Amino acid sequence: MTGSDEFIRDPAIHHGKLVIRGTRVPVATVVGSLAGGMTFEDIQREYDLTTDQIRAALKVVLRLSAEGLGCSQR
């Protein structure tokens, strides 16, 4: 669980990967696109997302990685 209403895990959508609610866009796709050099604007156009959805995807990945590493997050 992510603890957020902004994301869902559903086995019927992308094999249960974490996706942005109301879309079929995996969080990993958003973060990977940013890492690959796409801008927020590129991602908004490509996946029909809002800036808030992109930021939320980044925040959930930060939180999940911090939990996985046993780090505290501010």
N, C-alpha and C positions, 0 to 999 in steps of 0.2 A: 504494500500500500504506500501511497505517496503522502497521504494526509491532506490532499488538495482536491477540491471539486473541479479543478481545471483539467484534470487528467483522468484517464481510465485505462484499465487493463481488461481486455475482453478476448477470450480465446478465439472468438470469431473475427476479430480485427487484428490483422498482422501478427497472428499466432501468439496473441497475448502480450505483445510489446506495449510499453507505455506510450499512449497516444494522447494528443490534445483533444479534449472533449468536444464533440460536435464535428470532428474531422476524422480522417483516416491517416493523419500525418503523425508518424512516430517522433517522439522527442529526440531520439538519436539522429533522425534525418535533419532536424532543425539545427542541432548542435554541430553535426558533421558538415552541414552546408556552410555554417559560419566558419568553422575551422578550415574549410576548403577555399575560403576567400569570398564567398557570397556576402553581400551587404544585407542589412535588414530589409531594404527596399526590394532587393532581388528576391528574397525569401517571401516577402509579402505578395509579390506578383506571382511567383512560381507556385506557392502553396495556398494562396488566398488566406493568409494569416494576418492578424493585427500585431502591432508593435508590442502590445501587452502580452499576447500569447507567446511571442518569441522570447521576451524577457522572462516570462514565467517558466518556459522550457529551460532556460539557462539557470534559473534559480533552483529548479527541482534537481537538475543534474549536479549542481554545486552541493546541495543538501545531501543527496544520495551518495556522492563521492566522499563527502566529509564523514558521513556515518560509516561508510565502508572502510575508511582509513582510520576510524576511531578519533577523528579530529573534531574539535568544537567549531561551530560556525557562528559568526556574528551576524 
